[in-house]
Amino acid sequence: MSLSTVTLKPGKEKSLKRRHPWVFSGAIAHVAGEPQGGEAVRIVEPGGAFLAYAAFSPQSQIRARVWSWNEAEPIDAPFVGRLIRGSLERRPAGPVQRLIHGESDGLPGVVADRYGDTVVVQLLSAGAERCREPIGATLAALSGVARVYERSDADVRMLEGLASRTGVLQGDAPPARIAIHEAASDTRYWVDVAQGHKTGFYLDQALNRALVGAAAKDRDVLNCFCYTGGFSIAALKGGARAALSIDSSGPALEIARDNVALNGLDAGRCEWREADVFKELRELRNQNRSFDLIVLDPPKFAPTPASVERAARAYKDINLLGFKLLRPGGRLFTFSCSGGVSADLFQKIVAGAAVDAGVEARIEARMRAAPDHPVLLSFPEGEYLKGLVLQRF
């Protein structure tokens, strides 16, 4: 292959030798050639020794994302097809699951989720964008689904210099909603793949929804940032007395209400509030409300390392209020999906919230993403979702 060459500064090759797949702009000494966005380049040490092939992204701080560590392996459509095949083969066959999880499956910036006969794909990097057509065609062929729908509309694409794009990539248009069955919690959900968050649903929380369901029997439940009611439905299916669920999105709450009917649950045990969660938690505190089980699953407060300090304040605020609303003996299921907030930092933030709330709690369990969201040992950034199950004394 005749490729442009990216030479690293002295000492900056160490992370690649540990198989970390990112090259930041500040690590580059010079670029020989004029690689375009997403084009494959050679990454070499200061002395010229080969390190990796990577996709070049001239507008991103992550200037290159590694495709392969093998110098003899050409980066072409068959190569991408082999990566996709390997990703699918590592997962047990199933109608609802994540099929590709970005760097952890060797496909930087590629996310693919299966909902029955529909695969929804996100292409979040310049390299993924350049391989758009072979990715869509290979996913359709190997998974045997009726369609591949693209949801490349995440804000991170702007950092790569890419415009937002959604629509059919392979096959026909998806239905307005797709009904899925989540085996872990034995629950059913409607998924809006065209308008919903991310690819339409949060498959990463599958096992954690089952944990909530197992702990919910005869409990009064509060579910904050509930989206389409995933944790609420699991809790009600598990025998919760009642569930109050809060989200700022009216359309999401409409689907949540329909999810109650889809599971044959008693709508009288549910209350849905369209509101700002921070404000509503304060209102509940002022009303002296209390709950046996509280779920805090907020959106990503820290999309970049620069926003970690602000995110820490937000996490502390909601957890402090959560502790104040939690009855003695009750359980708090609290999460962070911010990659910039480590599990250790998150625990410290929550511990500080407990102190300020004047309560004591113990850790019963730690939560993470479902197994179909693997974490590459050399890429700890892939472990974005972390959670704690806490019991108040």
N, C-alpha and C positions, 0 to 999 in steps of 0.2 A: 504494500500500500504506500502511496506517496502522500504523506500526511504532514501537516504543520507540526512543528516541534515546540513544546513548552519546556523551558529549562527552569528548574527551581533554584532558589537561593541556597547557599550553604546552610545545612542544618534543617532545612524545611522538607527534606525528603524522609525524615524519620517517621512522620505519621503514616505516609504511604507504605513504608516498609513494615509497619504494624497493621497494614491492610485497612486503614481508615480511608473511605472512598471519596473524600472531598479535598479539593485544592482551593485554598482561598487566594484572592487577588494579591494579598501582601506577601505570599510565598513565592511568587513568580519573579524570576530575574529578567527573562526576556522571552519573546515569542518569535520564532522563525516562521514566516509565512503570514497569511491573513485569513485565519479560520473564521468561518461564519457561525452564527448561532446554531448550536446543536451539532456542529461538524465534529467528527472524531479527530483527536490529536494524540501525538505521542508525548508522554510526560517522561522527562529524563532528569537524572541527577546533575549536579553542577559539572561533573566530569563527563557527562554524556551517556552514562549507562541507562538502559531502559528501565522504567519503573512500571508504567501502565499505559493502556489506552483509555481515553476519557472523552466525554462530550464537553465541548467548549461552550461557555456562556459569557460573551463579552460584556454584558450589562449587569451581571450578578456578582455579588461579593464572593459567592461560591463559584469561582471562575471555571472549574472543571469538576465533573463527576465521573468516577471511574466506571468503565464498562468491563474491562478485562485486565488481568495481571499477566496474561500469556501473550508474549510477543509474536508467537506464530499463529495467533488466532485472528483472522480478519473480522472487522466490525462491519457486518452487512445484514441484510434481511434474514438470511438463514441463521446467523448468530443470534439475533433477537428472538427468532422463533424457537431456538433451542432453550434460551433462558425462560421463555414463557412456558414451554412444555415442562421443563424441570420444576417450575413453580407450581404448576397444576399437579404434577405427579407427587409432590411432597405433601399434598393435602388429601385426606380421605374424600372420596366422592360424596357430594352432598348438594342439595338444591339451594342452600343459603349459606354463603360463606365468603370471606375475602380470598380471592384467588391470587392477587399479586400485592405485595406490601413493600413497594419501593426498593430502597437500597438493601433491605434485609433479604430480598429475593433476587438481588443482582440487577435490578431494573430501576435505576435512579429516577425518581419523579413519576413513577408509574404506579397507580392504584387501580385495582379492579375488584369490584364486588359483584357477586352473583345473587340475584333474586329470582329463583325459578328459571324461567326461560329467557331472562334478561340479564346481561352483564352490563354494569355501569362502570365506565373507565374515566379516570382523571389523569391528564397529562400535565404535569406540574413543573417540568424542567425543559430547557431548550433541547436537550438530547432526546427526551421523550417526544417532544413536538416533532422533531425531525423524522422520527420513526412512526409517526401517527398511523399511516396506512398499514404497514405490516403488523403493527400491534393489534389493530382492529381486526384485520383479516385472520390473523393467527388465533386470537381469542375466540372468534366466531367458529373457526374450523375445529379447534381442539375441545371446546366446551360443548359444542353441539346446540347452542342456544338459538333462539329465533332472531335475536337482535343484540347488537352492541350499541349502547347509548353513551354519548360523551357528555361529561359534566366538567369540562375544563374551565371552570368559572371561579376558582379560588383566588383570593387576593395575592397569593404567593407568585402567581404567574406574572404579575406586574414587575416583581423583582428580577424576573428573567427577561423582561422586555417583551412579553407575550400578551396579546390581547385575549380577552375572555371569549370562550366559545362553547356552545352547547348544541346538541342535536344528534341525529342518527348517524352512527359511524358505519354500521353494517346492519343489513336487514331492514325491517319495517319499524314504524313508530311504536313506542310502548303505549300500553293503556294508561289512562289517567292515574290509576292506582293498581298496585300489585299486592296480593295477599300472600304473606309468608308465614311459615310455622317455625318458631324457634324452639328447637328440641330441648335445650338446656333448662328452660323454664316452662316448657309445654304451653307456650302462649302463641297467639296469632296477632299479626300486625299488618295494617295497611301501609304500603310504602309508595310515596310519590317520588319517582326517580327523576322527574323533570324539574320539580320546583322545591323539593325537600332539601334539608341541610346535607352537605357533603355529597354522597352518592344517593341520598334518600333516607338513610337510617344509620344507626350507630351499632354496627355489628361487633365492634370491639368490646361492648359491655355485656355480651351474651351471658357469660358465666356470672357476672356480678348481678345481673337481673335475677338469676336463679338464687343467688345468695340472699337477696332482699326478699324474694318470695318465700324462702325457707324460714326467714326470721319474722315474717309479718303476721302470723296467725294471731287473731284477737287483738291486734295492735291498731292504734290510731296513727296514721301515716301522713307525713308531709313530704311532698316531692317538689323540689325547687329546680327551676330551669327544666321543666318536665318534657319539653318538646312534644312528641306525639304520644306521651304517656307510657313509655316503655317500662320504667320502674313501677309506675302506678298500677299498670295491668298485672305485672308480675306479683305485686303485693296483694292485690285483690284476689288474684287466682290462688295465692297462698293462704287466703283466709283472713285478710285484714278486715277490721270492723268498718273502717272508713278511710278514705284517702282524699286529702286536699292537695291539688296539684296546681302549680303556678308557672306561667310562661308569658313572655311578652308578645308571642305570635298568635294572633287569632286563627289563621289557617292551620297551624300546627294543632291547636286545641280542638278544632273541628275534626281532624283525623283522630285525635285522642278519644273524643267522645264516640266516634264510630268504632274504635278499637274495643271499647267496652261491649258494644253490641256484638262485634265479631267473635268475642270470647264468651258470649252468653252470660255476662256478669250483670249484677243488679246496679242499674244506673243510680239508684238512691243512695248507694254507698260512696258515690263520687261527687266531688265538688271541683270545678275547674275555674281558675281565675286568670283572666288576661290582665297582667300587671307587671310592673317593674319589681323584680324579686327583692332587691335591696330595700325598697320602700315598703313592700308588703311584709317582709320579715319584721320590720320595725312596728308596723301596724299590729301584727299578731302579738308581738311582745307587749305593746301598750294595752292590748286587750286581755293580757294574762292567759293567752292560749298556751297549750302544751301538748306534746305528742310523744308517743312511745318509740317511733322510728322515723328518722329524718334522713332524706337523701339530698345531698348537695352535689350536683353535677353541672357546674357552670361551663360556659364556653371558654375558649382559650384566652386567658387574661394576659399571657405573655407570649405573643407571636415571635418576638425577637429578644435576644439577651438584653437589649437596651430598655426593655419594658418590664424587667423582672421586679424592680423596686415598686413600681406602681401596682403590678400584679400581686405582690406580697401583701400590700395593704388591702386589696380587694378580697383576697382569700381569707385574711384574718378577720375582716369585717363580717363576711357571711358565716364563718365558722363560729365567731363569738356569738352572733345572734342565734345560730343553730344550737349551741350549748345552752343558751338561756331558755330556749323553747323546748328543750329535751327533758323529759321527766327522769327522775332518779331511777336507775336500772334500765333506762332506754338506750337505744343504739343509734349512733350517727354513722351513716355511710357517706364519706366525704371524698371528693375526687379533684384531681388536677389533670388536665390534658395539655398543659403548657410544657413544651419540650425544654424551655429555658429554666423551668423550676424543677430541680432535682428532687428525688424522693426524700433525701435527707433534709433539704430546705423545706419541703412541704410539711414534713412532720414537725419541724421546729416552728413553722408558722401556726399550725393547728395547736401545738402545745402552748404557744403564747396566747392564742385565743381562749383556750381553756382557763389559763391563769387569770386573764382579764375578766372572764365570765364568772370567776369564783367557783369553778367546779373542778372535780377530779375525774379522770377517765383513764381507762386502760385500753391498750390495743389488743383486739381479739383476732384480727386478721389483716393482712395486707392484700390489696387487690391490684391487678394489672389487666392488660388487654387479653382477649381470648387467644388461644394457641394459633389460630389462623392469622394472627398479627405477630409474627416472630420478630425477635430482636437479634440482629447479627452481633456476635461477640465483640467484633472490632468496631462496632458502630453503636455506642450507647445512646446516641441521640434518637435511635429508633424506639426507645422505651419512653414514649411520651406520656402514656396514661399510667397514673399511679393513684392508689386509693387506700383508705384506712377504714376499717370497721372498729368503731370505738364504743365502749359501754361506759355510760356515766355512773359513777358510784352513787 
